[in-house]
Amino acid sequence: MEIHQNEIYTAEETISLLKISKSTFLRLVKKGVLSACKVGGQYRVLGKEILLLFNPALQESAEKAYRKVKDSIKEKILN
């Protein structure tokens, strides 16, 4: 499937395109790694934002955010 930068995708379409879970989608949005707008209680994502996830500079930022969340969860579990 091709991603068009000016097309608007639903959360479900974005999840399917990226092959991620809904919780991962929500985490990416919450951390600001993926920009999304809520319209009528549902997320919408511009195709350009999905394509930006494949930018190497953003990938490093996403990995840092993911490690931070993962370490935080591990710390809560261990304490």
N, C-alpha and C positions, 0 to 999 in steps of 0.2 A: 504494500500500500504506500502510496506517495503522500507526503505531507506538504500541503500548500501553505505558504507563509501568511497569506491573507485570509485564510479560511478559519472559521471559529469551530472548535471541537468541544464536545461535552466531556465531562469527567470520565465517563465510561469509554468513550472513543480514545481519549488520551491514555487511559490505563491500558487499553488494548494495543494501541500503537507502541507504547513503551514497554509492554509486557511486564507490568509491575502490579502489585496489589493495591487495593483501595487505601490501605493504611499507609503504604509508601507514598502514594499520590498525595494524601493529606499532609504527610510529614514534609514532603518537598514544597508544598504550598506554604505551610506554616513557617518553614525555615527561610522562605523567600528564594529558594533555588528555582522554583517554577512559579511564574506569575500567572495568577488566575483571578477572574472576577466572579463574584457570586451574583447570579441573576435569578430572582424568584426562588431563592433557596438552593439553586443548583450552580455548580461551578462551570465556567466557560473558559477555554484556553485558546489563545490565538496561536495559529500554527507556527508563527515566528518564534514564540516562546518555547515550543517543543523543540524546534530546530536548534535553539540556543543551548539546549542541554548537551548537545554534542560538541560544543566548543571546548577545547582542551582546558582553557583557563577556568571555565565554569565547572568542569568536571572535578578539578582539584578542590574548588570551593565546596562542591557537593560532598566530596569524600570527607573533608574536614567536618562539615556539619553532621554527616552520618556518624563519623567516629565519636564526635562529641555526644550525640544522643545515645549511642551504644554504650559509651563509657559511663554516662549518667545512669542508665538503666542497670548496668552491672553493679555500680556502686550502691544503688538502692536495694538490689537483691542481696548483696553481701552484707549490708548493714542492718 
